[in-house]
Amino acid sequence: MREILDRLNSAMDENSSNEEKLQLLLNEEIAKREMEINRPRFMSRGIFLSPYFQDVHKMVSPLNEDAKMKLKNRDINAYLNLSNIWFDDEINQLMKGVYETSLKYVLKPYTNRLDHLKDKLLDYEIPISEARKFKKEMCSLEKKIKKEGNKPPEEIISEGIDHINWWNVSTIYLHGIRSDEECKTKWNNYVSVFVNKEPFSTAENRKLKELVEIYGGENWDLIAKLLQTGRSAFQCMQRFKTHIENKNTSNFLDSRRRCKVNQACRFIQGEKLYSLDESEFIYGRSYLQPNSTAVL
């Protein structure tokens, strides 16, 4: 009889300890649920950013035409004013805009993927193992971004120069003072890091003169390409017109040339034609001669 009573007492003690443990577990679960209710929840956009057909390297697709048109929806006031001489600060801003735009294009696949992973981590319902995998991929993407950003500026610009939005360069970096065509022309003719800005050598002058004699001074793009010294077409034309060409100092008596200049003037810029552009249509004249002669 005593043995049975001892068993009952031990069983009751065990039940009371189990009840205490159960009560502690219930209190912890209730506190955890209250924290989950009070915690602010963020709506994850990872579902909408996940494509149906994923790239092999998990890179996002490029912008479509509608997105590109939205980026171009900005005003430019450069068309309201006449074109002026470029100042040093404008050239510096143009170089900065081209470099940063090219860098943004080069880093775009990595930055887009990084933003996509950050949006996915906002979801509290993802498993811990998947979150760790995302964080590991984010670390590797940040290293790649740093590595790509440390490349030489010439290499970055060469990769993104064909994808530059000159409208954005004009509005963001030059505040609409210069049009997109002016920015592109200035870059291709003078400011580009691939354009030779050193003074023309004697050998260059000699070869330029020979090429002009062969092609007649009309196809300056081909002449600049055959010169093979990193000069732009406008540099070659300007150098030949101002320093190499034998100038015709006689009066403007040829009616055919006057008619040609009048037609070129009306075709290019309405009723106005700058002297440098005018001299391009008058073979044998410098850009200073039309400026002091009443041709029109």
Stockholm file with secondary structure:
# STOCKHOLM 1.0

chainA/1-296         MREILDRLNSAMDENSSNEEKLQLLLNEEIAKREMEINRPRFMSRGIFLSPYFQDVHKMVSPLNEDAKMKLKNRDINAYLNLSNIWFDDEINQLMKGVYETSLKYVLKPYTNRLDHLKDKLLDYEIPISEARKFKKEMCSLEKKIKKEGNKPPEEIISEGIDHINWWNVSTIYLHGIRSDEECKTKWNNYVSVFVNKEPFSTAENRKLKELVEIYGGENWDLIAKLLQTGRSAFQCMQRFKTHIENKNTSNFLDSRRRCKVNQACRFIQGEKLYSLDESEFIYGRSYLQPNSTAVL
#=GR chainA/1-296 SS CHHHHHHHHHHHHHHHHHHHHHHHHHHHHHHHHHHHHHSCCCCCCHHHHSCSSCCTTCCCCCCCHHHHHHHTCCCCCGGGSCCCCCCHHHHHHHHHHHHHHHHHHHHHHHHHHHHHHHHHHTCTTSCHHHHHHHHHHHHHHHHHHHHHHTSCHHHHHHHHGGGCCHHHIIIIISTTSSCHHHHHHHIIIIICTTSCCSCCCHHHHHHHHHHHHHHTTCCHHHHHHHHCSSCCHHHHHHHIIIIISCCCCSCCCCHHHHHHHHHHHHHHHTTCCCHHHHHHHSTTCCSSTGGGSCCC
#=GC SS_cons         CHHHHHHHHHHHHHHHHHHHHHHHHHHHHHHHHHHHHHSCCCCCCHHHHSCSSCCTTCCCCCCCHHHHHHHTCCCCCGGGSCCCCCCHHHHHHHHHHHHHHHHHHHHHHHHHHHHHHHHHHTCTTSCHHHHHHHHHHHHHHHHHHHHHHTSCHHHHHHHHGGGCCHHHIIIIISTTSSCHHHHHHHIIIIICTTSCCSCCCHHHHHHHHHHHHHHTTCCHHHHHHHHCSSCCHHHHHHHIIIIISCCCCSCCCCHHHHHHHHHHHHHHHTTCCCHHHHHHHSTTCCSSTGGGSCCC
//
